């Protein structure tokens, strides 16, 4: 989870799936504008969906997930 702010945003799998959108939101959260939150279930969903659609990424998203 990224950020620590007065406002909290729950990021769904559809947002975290899109790498450019997820990166943008994480960058904004790090500035403190809002705290980005998601559940383990949401995390598993975006990883599973991305690995399904882009098989070359299978098993390679762990570090990205951990950094988020």
Helices and strands as residue ranges (DSSP letters): E 8-10, H 13-17, H 19-30, E 35-37, H 40-53, G 55-57, H 62-67
